[in-house]
Amino acid sequence: MTDILFKYGGTLDKFIGDAVMAFWNFPKEQNDHAVRACLCAIEMQATIRELQRGWAKRGLPKVAARAGINSAGVVVGYMGSIKAQMNFTCMGDGVNLASRLEGANKEYGTYLMVSDATYQKAKDRVSVRFLDFLAVKGKKEPVKVHELVCEKGKEEHDWDERVNIYNEGIALHLERKWDEAIASFEAVIARWPDDGPSKTYITRCQEYQDNPPPEGWDGRYILTHK
């Protein structure tokens, strides 16, 4: 994973347990930093899938990994005490959001989640699908987030059909038409059984049938856990 990070010009911040924390655009300015981050994450996933096949042949457990990517102004430099210990790192609200997005993948059965801020900078090079207006733990205002799918032009042959049906379900969900939304998401599952976001929205719409969101609801979903 670290070799791939360096391939795309990323700066390794630290290893946190089994996680790799990285950033772009410093110390060298990179006008395409969002594209680099997205393509890096996509290649990491492809490499993990290849490793999984080797591990399976050896009878080892399947190990997977998720990523969260956000683009924002942050503080980069030496942090800490000159008298005790310092660490070269990046800090800020935008860093915290990236971390939250990594964990939020669990909610949707996805592996790569990007904020809309990142997508807008990389949209000419990558393919995504809308996931949610997500209010992560510790935040009141929602953030538009997407699943990072692949490099543009490398979608699966039936991707457009799949995402069109899915988007119909999203639109019906936002219109509070729960039964119709469930039908759309079930149509996705019928053809693509492993579609995590559709499974999530079926469960969510079923919950809203019994306990609908308040009047004036803007489509947001409040994530109460990391």
N, CA, C and O of each residue as an XYZ file, in Angstrom:
904
protein
N       0.822     -1.203      0.000
C       0.000      0.000      0.000
C       0.865      1.266      0.000
O       0.537      2.261     -0.645
N       1.970      1.202      0.734
C       2.855      2.363      0.807
C       3.526      2.618     -0.537
O       3.675      3.768     -0.950
N       3.928      1.554     -1.216
C       4.521      1.717     -2.546
C       3.539      2.387     -3.496
O       3.923      3.258     -4.277
N       2.277      1.986     -3.432
C       1.257      2.585     -4.302
C       1.066      4.057     -3.948
O       0.923      4.902     -4.831
N       1.065      4.353     -2.657
C       0.933      5.742     -2.207
C       2.029      6.613     -2.813
O       1.755      7.700     -3.322
N       3.253      6.141     -2.757
C       4.373      6.910     -3.290
C       4.296      7.014     -4.818
O       4.713      8.016     -5.399
N       3.767      5.986     -5.454
C       3.600      6.009     -6.905
C       2.755      7.192     -7.343
O       2.992      7.781     -8.397
N       1.758      7.539     -6.517
C       0.854      8.637     -6.853
C       1.246      9.954     -6.168
O       0.452     10.893     -6.116
N       2.458     10.011     -5.653
C       2.979     11.258     -5.109
C       2.395     11.663     -3.781
O       2.427     12.840     -3.422
N       1.855     10.699     -3.037
C       1.301     11.014     -1.728
C       2.377     11.149     -0.673
O       3.479     10.622     -0.825
N       2.053     11.859      0.403
C       2.944     11.997      1.556
C       2.452     11.079      2.666
O       1.316     11.204      3.123
N       3.295     10.168      3.093
C       2.933      9.264      4.180
C       2.983     10.025      5.500
O       4.037     10.516      5.904
N       1.844     10.117      6.163
C       1.798     10.788      7.464
C       2.207      9.825      8.570
O       3.150     10.079      9.320
N       1.483      8.722      8.655
C       1.802      7.746      9.709
C       1.023      6.463      9.464
O       0.083      6.422      8.672
N       1.439      5.426     10.162
C       0.658      4.193     10.265
C      -0.080      4.243     11.594
O       0.518      4.505     12.638
N      -1.385      3.990     11.549
C      -2.204      4.003     12.765
C      -2.787      2.608     12.915
O      -3.846      2.307     12.363
N      -2.087      1.748     13.673
C      -2.532      0.365     13.743
C      -2.440     -0.254     12.360
O      -1.353     -0.354     11.790
N      -3.583     -0.670     11.816
C      -3.593     -1.266     10.480
C      -3.982     -0.252      9.407
O      -4.312     -0.637      8.286
N      -3.947      1.034      9.735
C      -4.341      2.075      8.781
C      -3.129      2.846      8.276
O      -2.114      2.970      8.962
N      -3.263      3.361      7.053
C      -2.269      4.252      6.467
C      -2.909      5.633      6.348
O      -3.942      5.779      5.696
N      -2.317      6.630      6.960
C      -2.793      8.005      6.833
C      -1.866      8.760      5.896
O      -0.648      8.740      6.069
N      -2.443      9.424      4.906
C      -1.631     10.107      3.903
C      -2.310     11.378      3.449
O      -3.512     11.560      3.641
N      -1.520     12.265      2.837
C      -2.098     13.477      2.254
C      -1.315     13.854      1.003
O      -0.227     13.337      0.747
N      -1.892     14.762      0.237
C      -1.282     15.231     -1.006
C      -1.157     16.761     -0.974
O      -1.688     17.431     -0.088
N      -0.444     17.281     -1.962
C      -0.308     18.731     -2.176
C       0.650     19.407     -1.205
O       0.667     20.634     -1.106
N       1.443     18.624     -0.491
C       2.491     19.154      0.382
C       3.476     18.030      0.683
O       3.039     16.913      0.958
N       4.775     18.272      0.643
C       5.437     19.587      0.536
C       5.488     20.160     -0.882
O       5.772     21.344     -1.061
N       5.213     19.318     -1.900
C       5.225     19.808     -3.272
C       3.804     20.086     -3.719
O       2.915     19.260     -3.511
N       3.577     21.244     -4.336
C       2.238     21.588     -4.818
C       1.843     20.649     -5.947
O       2.629     20.377     -6.855
N       0.598     20.153     -5.872
C       0.066     19.238     -6.881
C      -1.333     19.716     -7.276
O      -2.287     19.565     -6.514
N      -1.440     20.280     -8.444
C      -2.729     20.806     -8.878
C      -3.776     19.705     -9.062
O      -4.977     19.970     -9.017
N      -3.319     18.489     -9.266
C      -4.234     17.354     -9.473
C      -4.289     16.451     -8.243
O      -4.466     15.240     -8.368
N      -4.139     17.038     -7.059
C      -4.046     16.224     -5.838
C      -5.263     15.345     -5.601
O      -5.122     14.216     -5.132
N      -6.458     15.840     -5.918
C      -7.664     15.029     -5.697
C      -7.690     13.823     -6.627
O      -8.069     12.726     -6.217
N      -7.289     14.024     -7.870
C      -7.226     12.916     -8.826
C      -6.215     11.882     -8.354
O      -6.490     10.683     -8.382
N      -5.048     12.344     -7.921
C      -4.023     11.433     -7.432
C      -4.544     10.581     -6.271
O      -4.333      9.369     -6.233
N      -5.226     11.232     -5.328
C      -5.736     10.504     -4.159
C      -6.755      9.444     -4.574
O      -6.735      8.323     -4.067
N      -7.642      9.805     -5.495
C      -8.672      8.856     -5.934
C      -8.070      7.678     -6.692
O      -8.410      6.528     -6.417
N      -7.190      7.949     -7.633
C      -6.576      6.871     -8.400
C      -5.726      5.983     -7.514
O      -5.638      4.776     -7.741
N      -5.099      6.570     -6.505
C      -4.323      5.789     -5.541
C      -5.227      4.814     -4.793
O      -4.902      3.634     -4.668
N      -6.350      5.304     -4.301
C      -7.271      4.441     -3.552
C      -7.826      3.330     -4.433
O      -7.981      2.196     -3.981
N      -8.127      3.651     -5.688
C      -8.647      2.643     -6.620
C      -7.616      1.539     -6.853
O      -7.953      0.356     -6.840
N      -6.347      1.935     -7.067
C      -5.311      0.924     -7.290
C      -5.057      0.115     -6.027
O      -4.781     -1.082     -6.107
N      -5.146      0.747     -4.870
C      -4.991      0.006     -3.618
C      -6.043     -1.098     -3.513
O      -5.732     -2.225     -3.129
N      -7.303     -0.763     -3.859
C      -8.357     -1.769     -3.799
C      -8.093     -2.912     -4.770
O      -8.300     -4.076     -4.425
N      -7.641     -2.596     -5.973
C      -7.339     -3.640     -6.952
C      -6.220     -4.543     -6.435
O      -6.257     -5.758     -6.631
N      -5.235     -3.951     -5.780
C      -4.125     -4.728     -5.232
C      -4.592     -5.610     -4.083
O      -4.168     -6.760     -3.965
N      -5.460     -5.074     -3.240
C      -5.993     -5.875     -2.127
C      -6.771     -7.078     -2.653
O      -6.655     -8.177     -2.110
N      -7.562     -6.880     -3.705
C      -8.327     -8.006     -4.270
C      -7.383     -9.089     -4.794
O      -7.661    -10.281     -4.656
N      -6.275     -8.675     -5.390
C      -5.292     -9.647     -5.873
C      -4.643    -10.373     -4.698
O      -4.455    -11.589     -4.748
N      -4.303     -9.640     -3.649
C      -3.729    -10.264     -2.461
C      -4.706    -11.256     -1.832
O      -4.294    -12.308     -1.343
N      -5.989    -10.927     -1.842
C      -6.996    -11.811     -1.251
C      -7.001    -13.183     -1.933
O      -7.171    -14.212     -1.280
N      -6.814    -13.178     -3.252
C      -6.795    -14.452     -3.970
C      -5.602    -15.305     -3.525
O      -5.726    -16.518     -3.353
N      -4.457    -14.664     -3.343
C      -3.288    -15.394     -2.878
C      -3.459    -15.903     -1.465
O      -3.074    -17.030     -1.152
N      -4.037    -15.076     -0.609
C      -4.268    -15.497      0.774
C      -5.234    -16.678      0.846
O      -5.048    -17.600      1.641
N      -6.277    -16.636     -0.005
C      -7.267    -17.715     -0.003
C      -6.622    -19.048     -0.388
O      -6.938    -20.083      0.198
N      -5.726    -19.023     -1.364
C      -5.053    -20.247     -1.800
C      -4.198    -20.829     -0.680
O      -3.976    -22.038     -0.620
N      -3.725    -19.959      0.202
C      -2.879    -20.400      1.322
C      -3.697    -20.700      2.571
O      -3.140    -21.035      3.616
N      -5.019    -20.582      2.463
C      -5.879    -20.868      3.599
C      -5.892    -19.792      4.655
O      -6.249    -20.045      5.806
N      -5.498    -18.575      4.265
C      -5.451    -17.463      5.217
C      -6.756    -16.682      5.203
O      -7.499    -16.745      4.223
N      -7.051    -15.943      6.275
C      -8.299    -15.171      6.341
C      -8.347    -14.080      5.264
O      -7.317    -13.593      4.798
N      -9.559    -13.719      4.890
C      -9.760    -12.622      3.944
C      -9.623    -11.297      4.701
O     -10.332    -11.055      5.678
N      -8.721    -10.457      4.247
C      -8.503     -9.151      4.861
C      -8.904     -8.080      3.851
O      -8.450     -8.101      2.707
N      -9.741     -7.156      4.268
C     -10.190     -6.077      3.392
C      -9.821     -4.734      4.005
O      -9.418     -4.665      5.166
N      -9.957     -3.678      3.231
C      -9.635     -2.337      3.725
C     -10.548     -1.320      3.063
O     -10.985     -1.500      1.926
N     -10.829     -0.249      3.795
C     -11.663      0.842      3.286
C     -10.831      2.114      3.228
O      -9.743      2.185      3.801
N     -11.354      3.122      2.529
C     -10.673      4.419      2.487
C     -11.702      5.537      2.472
O     -12.787      5.392      1.908
N     -11.351      6.652      3.098
C     -12.143      7.869      3.052
C     -11.270      8.996      2.539
O     -10.138      9.161      2.994
N     -11.782      9.773      1.597
C     -10.999     10.846      0.987
C     -11.780     12.150      1.055
O     -12.964     12.196      0.720
N     -11.109     13.203      1.490
C     -11.721     14.527      1.550
C     -10.706     15.565      1.101
O      -9.500     15.380      1.264
N     -11.201     16.654      0.536
C     -10.344     17.766      0.115
C     -10.726     19.009      0.901
O     -11.884     19.427      0.894
N      -9.745     19.599      1.579
C     -10.028     20.766      2.421
C      -8.721     21.456      2.769
O      -7.638     20.898      2.594
N      -8.843     22.676      3.263
C      -7.680     23.380      3.780
C      -7.352     22.868      5.172
O      -8.215     22.854      6.049
N      -6.114     22.447      5.378
C      -5.695     21.929      6.681
C      -4.345     22.548      7.050
O      -3.726     23.248      6.248
N      -3.910     22.281      8.260
C      -2.604     22.757      8.728
C      -1.611     21.606      8.618
O      -1.860     20.509      9.118
N      -0.490     21.864      7.965
C       0.541     20.843      7.804
C       1.853     21.374      8.372
O       2.232     22.514      8.103
N       2.536     20.559      9.148
C       3.824     20.987      9.694
C       4.154     20.224     10.959
O       3.549     19.194     11.258
N       5.119     20.739     11.696
C       5.521     20.099     12.944
C       4.566     20.504     14.057
O       4.396     21.687     14.350
N       3.955     19.512     14.664
C       3.001     19.742     15.754
C       3.571     19.181     17.046
O       4.241     18.148     17.035
N       3.313     19.844     18.138
C       3.739     19.327     19.430
C       4.518     20.354     20.216
O       4.295     21.557     20.080
N       5.419     19.882     21.025
C       6.212     20.745     21.908
C       7.686     20.643     21.562
O       8.235     19.544     21.493
N       8.324     21.775     21.347
C       9.748     21.778     21.040
C      10.574     21.279     22.230
O      11.726     20.874     22.069
N       9.978     21.311     23.417
C      10.676     20.844     24.610
C      10.502     19.351     24.849
O      11.286     18.732     25.568
N       9.473     18.780     24.243
C       9.188     17.371     24.522
C       9.284     16.529     23.255
O      10.267     15.818     23.046
N       8.268     16.612     22.422
C       8.241     15.788     21.212
C       7.391     16.469     20.161
O       6.376     17.091     20.474
N       7.815     16.346     18.900
C       7.062     16.928     17.799
C       6.838     15.870     16.721
O       7.586     14.897     16.615
N       5.805     16.082     15.938
C       5.457     15.140     14.886
C       5.064     15.923     13.643
O       4.269     16.859     13.727
N       5.610     15.551     12.495
C       5.235     16.205     11.242
C       3.949     15.564     10.750
O       3.927     14.372     10.441
N       2.878     16.345     10.677
C       1.568     15.774     10.359
C       0.656     16.844      9.794
O       1.062     17.996      9.639
N      -0.576     16.466      9.486
C      -1.599     17.436      9.074
C      -2.790     17.310     10.017
O      -3.147     16.215     10.451
N      -3.393     18.449     10.323
C      -4.503     18.485     11.268
C      -5.569     19.442     10.772
O      -5.284     20.378     10.025
N      -6.795     19.197     11.195
C      -7.883     20.092     10.844
C      -9.186     19.341     10.686
O      -9.217     18.111     10.663
N     -10.257     20.099     10.578
C     -11.584     19.517     10.447
C     -11.691     18.636      9.206
O     -12.369     17.609      9.219
N     -11.020     19.045      8.141
C     -11.056     18.261      6.906
C     -10.408     16.903      7.046
O     -10.824     15.947      6.392
N      -9.393     16.803      7.888
C      -8.745     15.523      8.160
C      -9.702     14.613      8.923
O      -9.832     13.428      8.616
N     -10.363     15.185      9.914
C     -11.313     14.399     10.703
C     -12.436     13.842      9.835
O     -12.882     12.713     10.036
N     -12.895     14.648      8.859
C     -13.978     14.184      7.990
C     -13.515     12.999      7.153
O     -14.260     12.032      6.993
N     -12.310     13.054      6.621
C     -11.796     11.930      5.836
C     -11.805     10.649      6.663
O     -12.166      9.582      6.168
N     -11.407     10.766      7.919
C     -11.405      9.605      8.805
C     -12.821      9.079      9.024
O     -13.045      7.869      9.024
N     -13.768      9.984      9.210
C     -15.159      9.569      9.412
C     -15.715      8.876      8.165
O     -16.479      7.917      8.274
N     -15.335      9.359      6.990
C     -15.827      8.754      5.752
C     -15.291      7.337      5.590
O     -15.990      6.455      5.092
N     -14.051      7.125      6.013
C     -13.502      5.767      5.952
C     -14.386      4.809      6.743
O     -14.759      3.744      6.251
N     -14.714      5.195      7.966
C     -15.551      4.333      8.796
C     -16.977      4.232      8.306
O     -17.624      3.202      8.492
N     -17.479      5.291      7.677
C     -18.873      5.310      7.211
C     -19.121      4.313      6.092
O     -20.272      3.973      5.821
N     -18.078      3.839      5.443
C     -18.259      2.810      4.413
C     -19.024      1.605      4.948
O     -19.781      0.965      4.218
N     -18.820      1.303      6.223
C     -19.484      0.141      6.820
C     -21.001      0.257      6.742
O     -21.703     -0.749      6.645
N     -21.501      1.484      6.784
C     -22.942      1.719      6.753
C     -23.545      1.353      5.397
O     -24.732      1.037      5.310
N     -22.737      1.395      4.348
C     -23.261      1.228      2.987
C     -22.709     -0.004      2.271
O     -23.066     -0.262      1.121
N     -21.857     -0.751      2.928
C     -21.275     -1.912      2.283
C     -20.331     -1.535      1.155
O     -20.192     -2.270      0.177
N     -19.678     -0.378      1.296
C     -18.737      0.094      0.280
C     -17.318      0.079      0.840
O     -17.099     -0.165      2.027
N     -16.361      0.346     -0.048
C     -14.965      0.354      0.368
C     -14.294      1.708      0.185
O     -13.341      2.028      0.895
N     -14.783      2.503     -0.758
C     -14.170      3.798     -1.032
C     -15.230      4.886     -1.011
O     -16.182      4.845     -1.790
N     -15.067      5.863     -0.116
C     -16.026      6.959     -0.014
C     -15.276      8.282     -0.130
O     -14.240      8.481      0.505
N     -15.817      9.182     -0.952
C     -15.209     10.494     -1.141
C     -16.246     11.577     -0.873
O     -17.435     11.391     -1.131
N     -15.788     12.694     -0.358
C     -16.671     13.842     -0.186
C     -16.931     14.479     -1.542
O     -16.187     14.258     -2.498
N     -17.996     15.272     -1.615
C     -18.287     15.969     -2.864
C     -17.186     16.964     -3.197
O     -16.943     17.248     -4.369
N     -16.515     17.497     -2.178
C     -15.411     18.425     -2.421
C     -14.309     17.754     -3.227
O     -13.723     18.367     -4.119
N     -14.030     16.499     -2.915
C     -13.029     15.752     -3.677
C     -13.546     15.409     -5.062
O     -12.834     15.561     -6.055
N     -14.784     14.948     -5.126
C     -15.340     14.548     -6.421
C     -15.356     15.699     -7.421
O     -15.045     15.504     -8.596
N     -15.712     16.886     -6.969
C     -15.769     18.027     -7.873
C     -14.406     18.345     -8.474
O     -14.327     18.881     -9.579
N     -13.339     18.021     -7.762
C     -11.993     18.266     -8.270
C     -11.494     17.138     -9.170
O     -10.567     17.329     -9.957
N     -12.113     15.960     -9.050
C     -11.616     14.790     -9.781
C     -12.635     14.216    -10.756
O     -12.388     13.160    -11.340
N     -13.769     14.877    -10.949
C     -14.887     14.286    -11.688
C     -14.593     13.993    -13.153
O     -15.281     13.177    -13.767
N     -13.599     14.634    -13.714
C     -13.252     14.353    -15.109
C     -12.458     13.060    -15.261
O     -12.276     12.564    -16.373
N     -11.984     12.515    -14.136
C     -11.106     11.342    -14.198
C     -11.666     10.105    -13.502
O     -11.182      8.996    -13.729
N     -12.686     10.284    -12.653
C     -13.180      9.131    -11.898
C     -14.694      9.017    -12.000
O     -15.400      9.992    -12.258
N     -15.164      7.804    -11.792
C     -16.594      7.509    -11.800
C     -17.061      7.249    -10.370
O     -16.406      6.522     -9.622
N     -18.187      7.841     -9.993
C     -18.737      7.664     -8.644
C     -20.232      7.418     -8.734
O     -20.828      7.523     -9.806
N     -20.828      7.092     -7.601
C     -22.286      7.161     -7.490
C     -22.632      7.810     -6.154
O     -21.930      7.636     -5.158
N     -23.704      8.544     -6.156
C     -24.153      9.233     -4.948
C     -24.492      8.221     -3.868
O     -25.122      7.196     -4.131
N     -24.062      8.526     -2.647
C     -24.416      7.685     -1.510
C     -25.412      8.354     -0.575
O     -26.438      7.765     -0.235
N     -25.112      9.599     -0.150
C     -25.978     10.169      0.878
C     -25.622     11.623      1.155
O     -24.576     12.126      0.743
N     -26.542     12.284      1.875
C     -26.243     13.551      2.539
C     -25.973     13.171      3.989
O     -26.900     13.035      4.788
N     -24.714     13.005      4.317
C     -24.330     12.341      5.554
C     -23.857     13.335      6.605
O     -22.955     14.134      6.355
N     -24.471     13.278      7.779
C     -24.008     14.055      8.933
C     -23.236     13.092      9.824
O     -23.834     12.280     10.530
N     -21.907     13.180      9.791
C     -21.085     12.238     10.539
C     -21.088     12.595     12.015
O     -21.503     13.686     12.404
N     -20.621     11.663     12.828
C     -20.596     11.856     14.275
C     -19.813     13.119     14.616
O     -18.693     13.321     14.148
N     -20.424     13.959     15.435
C     -19.785     15.202     15.850
C     -20.108     16.389     14.963
O     -19.648     17.500     15.226
N     -20.910     16.168     13.891
C     -21.265     17.247     12.978
C     -22.778     17.331     12.805
O     -23.464     16.312     12.721
N     -23.282     18.554     12.753
C     -24.714     18.751     12.556
C     -25.077     18.878     11.082
O     -26.128     18.398     10.657
N     -24.211     19.522     10.300
C     -24.521     19.759      8.898
C     -24.078     18.569      8.039
O     -22.977     18.049      8.219
N     -24.920     18.146      7.125
C     -24.583     16.993      6.292
C     -23.582     17.335      5.195
O     -23.453     18.485      4.776
N     -22.890     16.315      4.750
C     -21.941     16.421      3.652
C     -22.386     15.460      2.549
O     -22.724     14.307      2.820
N     -22.385     15.935      1.324
C     -22.720     15.063      0.207
C     -21.558     14.124     -0.040
O     -20.424     14.569     -0.216
N     -21.830     12.823     -0.056
C     -20.755     11.840     -0.215
C     -21.097     10.870     -1.344
O     -22.263     10.652     -1.674
N     -20.045     10.297     -1.924
C     -20.175      9.392     -3.065
C     -19.343      8.142     -2.847
O     -18.362      8.152     -2.104
N     -19.748      7.073     -3.503
C     -18.896      5.892     -3.593
C     -17.942      6.092     -4.768
O     -18.382      6.367     -5.884
N     -16.656      5.957     -4.526
C     -15.660      6.011     -5.589
C     -15.624      4.640     -6.252
O     -15.310      3.640     -5.607
N     -15.947      4.597     -7.543
C     -16.143      3.320     -8.224
C     -14.904      2.884     -9.009
O     -14.390      1.785     -8.802
N     -14.432      3.739     -9.900
C     -13.311      3.359    -10.750
C     -12.820      4.576    -11.520
O     -13.407      5.655    -11.446
N     -11.753      4.387    -12.244
C     -11.303      5.428    -13.158
C     -12.316      5.545    -14.278
O     -12.842      4.536    -14.748
N     -12.595      6.757    -14.708
C     -13.609      6.981    -15.742
C     -13.233      6.201    -17.001
O     -12.080      6.202    -17.434
N     -14.233      5.540    -17.573
C     -14.016      4.736    -18.763
C     -13.746      3.274    -18.473
O     -13.683      2.464    -19.398
N     -13.583      2.915    -17.191
C     -13.290      1.533    -16.825
C     -14.441      0.894    -16.045
O     -14.241     -0.085    -15.326
N     -15.646      1.452    -16.191
C     -16.817      0.901    -15.512
C     -17.160     -0.488    -16.073
O     -16.832     -0.800    -17.217
N     -17.813     -1.304    -15.266
C     -18.317     -2.582    -15.754
C     -19.359     -2.319    -16.834
O     -19.997     -1.266    -16.851
N     -19.527     -3.287    -17.736
C     -20.351     -3.062    -18.934
C     -21.798     -2.705    -18.603
O     -22.455     -2.016    -19.385
N     -22.301     -3.158    -17.468
C     -23.700     -2.902    -17.108
C     -23.829     -1.843    -16.008
O     -24.876     -1.724    -15.372
N     -22.760     -1.081    -15.791
C     -22.779     -0.120    -14.692
C     -23.837      0.959    -14.882
O     -24.546      1.296    -13.934
N     -23.955      1.503    -16.081
C     -24.912      2.583    -16.320
C     -26.330      2.135    -16.000
O     -27.097      2.881    -15.390
N     -26.678      0.929    -16.406
C     -28.016      0.416    -16.120
C     -28.221      0.260    -14.616
O     -29.272      0.611    -14.079
N     -27.239     -0.251    -13.975
C     -27.309     -0.468    -12.522
C     -27.492      0.845    -11.775
O     -28.365      0.956    -10.914
N     -26.671      1.840    -12.102
C     -26.719      3.101    -11.364
C     -27.980      3.889    -11.708
O     -28.461      4.663    -10.880
N     -28.524      3.709    -12.908
C     -29.768      4.395    -13.261
C     -30.932      3.893    -12.410
O     -31.744      4.687    -11.935
N     -31.013      2.577    -12.217
C     -32.074      2.019    -11.372
C     -31.879      2.476     -9.928
O     -32.833      2.842     -9.241
N     -30.631      2.447     -9.490
C     -30.298      2.891     -8.133
C     -30.677      4.354     -7.929
O     -31.258      4.706     -6.902
N     -30.354      5.204     -8.892
C     -30.672      6.624     -8.778
C     -32.175      6.879     -8.751
O     -32.637      7.821     -8.109
N     -32.933      6.041     -9.447
C     -34.396      6.152     -9.366
C     -34.849      5.906     -7.935
O     -35.716      6.611     -7.421
N     -34.261      4.908     -7.300
C     -34.593      4.625     -5.907
C     -34.226      5.773     -4.990
O     -34.982      6.109     -4.079
N     -33.065      6.382     -5.225
C     -32.634      7.528     -4.418
C     -33.630      8.672     -4.555
O     -34.019      9.287     -3.562
N     -34.045      8.956     -5.797
C     -34.991     10.054     -6.026
C     -36.319      9.790     -5.325
O     -36.898     10.700     -4.733
N     -36.801      8.563     -5.387
C     -38.064      8.213     -4.729
C     -37.915      8.292     -3.209
O     -38.839      8.717     -2.515
N     -36.778      7.893     -2.703
C     -36.498      7.987     -1.269
C     -36.547      9.439     -0.815
O     -37.127      9.739      0.228
N     -35.950     10.339     -1.581
C     -35.947     11.754     -1.219
C     -37.351     12.365     -1.316
O     -37.646     13.370     -0.670
N     -38.208     11.744     -2.132
C     -39.599     12.201     -2.257
C     -40.502     11.536     -1.221
O     -41.716     11.744     -1.213
N     -39.895     10.738     -0.351
C     -40.610     10.033      0.725
C     -41.592      8.999      0.191
O     -42.593      8.697      0.842
N     -41.316      8.465     -0.971
C     -42.135      7.402     -1.559
C     -41.452      6.074     -1.227
O     -40.790      5.469     -2.070
N     -41.627      5.644      0.006
C     -40.851      4.524      0.534
C     -41.108      3.229     -0.221
O     -40.157      2.526     -0.563
N     -42.361      2.893     -0.491
C     -42.679      1.629     -1.164
C     -42.044      1.578     -2.548
O     -41.445      0.572     -2.928
N     -42.179      2.656     -3.287
C     -41.628      2.693     -4.635
C     -40.097      2.671     -4.607
O     -39.460      2.047     -5.456
N     -39.525      3.355     -3.631
C     -38.065      3.353     -3.503
C     -37.568      1.938     -3.213
O     -36.596      1.480     -3.814
N     -38.233      1.254     -2.296
C     -37.841     -0.123     -1.963
C     -37.899     -0.997     -3.207
O     -37.013     -1.824     -3.425
N     -38.935     -0.822     -4.026
C     -39.067     -1.617     -5.248
C     -37.882     -1.381     -6.188
O     -37.376     -2.322     -6.801
N     -37.447     -0.144     -6.300
C     -36.297      0.162     -7.167
C     -35.018     -0.484     -6.637
O     -34.258     -1.092     -7.391
N     -34.792     -0.345     -5.338
C     -33.581     -0.932     -4.763
C     -33.623     -2.462     -4.825
O     -32.590     -3.106     -5.008
N     -34.810     -3.036     -4.674
C     -34.932     -4.492     -4.801
C     -34.658     -4.938     -6.227
O     -34.156     -6.040     -6.450
N     -34.986     -4.087     -7.194
C     -34.692     -4.402     -8.593
C     -33.183     -4.443     -8.822
O     -32.687     -5.238     -9.620
N     -32.461     -3.573     -8.109
C     -30.997     -3.606     -8.193
C     -30.472     -4.910     -7.596
O     -29.642     -5.589     -8.200
N     -30.964     -5.250     -6.407
C     -30.498     -6.443     -5.710
C     -30.804     -7.710     -6.507
O     -30.027     -8.666     -6.487
N     -31.940     -7.712     -7.207
C     -32.326     -8.889     -7.982
C     -31.287     -9.221     -9.048
O     -31.077    -10.388     -9.377
N     -30.647     -8.202     -9.579
C     -29.656     -8.419    -10.647
C     -28.219     -8.351    -10.148
O     -27.327     -9.005    -10.687
N     -28.013     -7.544     -9.103
C     -26.668     -7.391     -8.544
C     -26.763     -7.625     -7.041
O     -26.812     -6.665     -6.272
N     -26.790     -8.886     -6.610
C     -27.104     -9.233     -5.207
C     -26.164     -8.631     -4.168
O     -26.540     -8.505     -3.002
N     -24.960     -8.261     -4.562
C     -23.991     -7.758     -3.587
C     -23.974     -6.243     -3.490
O     -23.033     -5.679     -2.932
N     -24.982     -5.571     -4.013
C     -24.990     -4.106     -4.007
C     -25.309     -3.574     -2.609
O     -26.470     -3.495     -2.208
N     -24.262     -3.213     -1.885
C     -24.408     -2.783     -0.493
C     -25.274     -1.565     -0.290
O     -26.156     -1.598      0.568
N     -25.071     -0.469     -1.046
C     -25.897      0.723     -0.832
C     -27.390      0.460     -1.016
O     -28.208      1.027     -0.292
N     -27.756     -0.394     -1.979
C     -29.177     -0.699     -2.183
C     -29.750     -1.439     -0.978
O     -30.882     -1.181     -0.568
N     -28.971     -2.354     -0.415
C     -29.410     -3.060      0.795
C     -29.613     -2.079      1.941
O     -30.576     -2.187      2.700
N     -28.697     -1.119      2.061
C     -28.810     -0.117      3.121
C     -30.082      0.695      2.967
O     -30.787      0.941      3.945
N     -30.376      1.107      1.760
C     -31.554      1.947      1.543
C     -32.863      1.178      1.673
O     -33.880      1.759      2.050
N     -32.857     -0.107      1.372
C     -34.062     -0.907      1.617
C     -34.377     -0.910      3.110
O     -35.513     -0.667      3.516
N     -33.366     -1.186      3.913
C     -33.555     -1.199      5.368
C     -33.989      0.171      5.867
O     -34.881      0.271      6.710
N     -33.367      1.223      5.354
C     -33.677      2.572      5.812
C     -35.118      2.959      5.442
O     -35.834      3.541      6.258
N     -35.534      2.638      4.222
C     -36.904      2.969      3.798
C     -37.927      2.194      4.610
O     -38.998      2.715      4.921
N     -37.608      0.959      4.956
C     -38.512      0.167      5.803
C     -38.646      0.807      7.177
O     -39.733      0.820      7.754
N     -37.553      1.335      7.698
C     -37.605      2.028      8.990
C     -38.432      3.307      8.875
O     -39.189      3.645      9.785
N     -38.285      4.017      7.754
C     -39.035      5.258      7.564
C     -40.528      5.005      7.375
O     -41.343      5.885      7.652
N     -40.894      3.814      6.907
C     -42.315      3.495      6.794
C     -42.993      3.548      8.158
O     -44.129      4.007      8.276
N     -42.299      3.082      9.179
C     -42.842      3.074     10.537
C     -42.561      4.379     11.279
O     -43.383      4.847     12.067
N     -41.391      4.959     11.018
C     -41.000      6.194     11.702
C     -40.448      7.190     10.681
O     -39.234      7.342     10.543
N     -41.348      7.865      9.971
C     -40.886      8.780      8.918
C     -40.102      9.955      9.480
O     -40.321     10.359     10.622
N     -39.189     10.507      8.685
C     -38.435     11.685      9.131
C     -39.353     12.886      9.292
O     -40.464     12.877      8.761
N     -38.925     13.916     10.008
C     -39.789     15.069     10.284
C     -40.098     15.881      9.027
O     -39.421     15.755      8.007
N     -41.122     16.704      9.121
C     -41.448     17.617      8.029
C     -40.263     18.540      7.772
O     -39.587     18.969      8.707
N     -40.019     18.840      6.515
C     -38.885     19.685      6.183
C     -37.578     18.922      6.072
O     -36.521     19.527      5.892
N     -37.637     17.584      6.178
C     -36.453     16.742      6.056
C     -35.753     16.996      4.737
O     -36.401     17.036      3.691
N     -34.438     17.169      4.768
C     -33.671     17.489      3.563
C     -32.914     16.292      3.011
O     -32.015     16.452      2.185
N     -33.268     15.104      3.457
C     -32.630     13.902      2.947
C     -31.430     13.443      3.743
O     -30.845     12.402      3.444
N     -31.053     14.213      4.761
C     -29.853     13.883      5.520
C     -30.028     12.612      6.328
O     -31.131     12.251      6.740
N     -28.899     11.944      6.542
C     -28.862     10.801      7.428
C     -27.801     11.071      8.487
O     -26.657     11.380      8.153
N     -28.165     10.958      9.745
C     -27.240     11.252     10.838
C     -26.592      9.954     11.288
O     -27.255      9.050     11.795
N     -25.283      9.882     11.091
C     -24.529      8.709     11.491
C     -24.086      8.893     12.934
O     -23.332      9.817     13.243
N     -24.545      8.026     13.809
C     -24.321      8.207     15.240
C     -23.116      7.427     15.755
O     -22.802      7.477     16.945
N     -22.439      6.705     14.858
C     -21.271      5.947     15.284
C     -20.148      6.158     14.281
O     -20.376      6.593     13.152
N     -18.921      5.840     14.714
C     -17.765      5.978     13.847
C     -17.634      4.781     12.917
O     -16.708      4.725     12.108
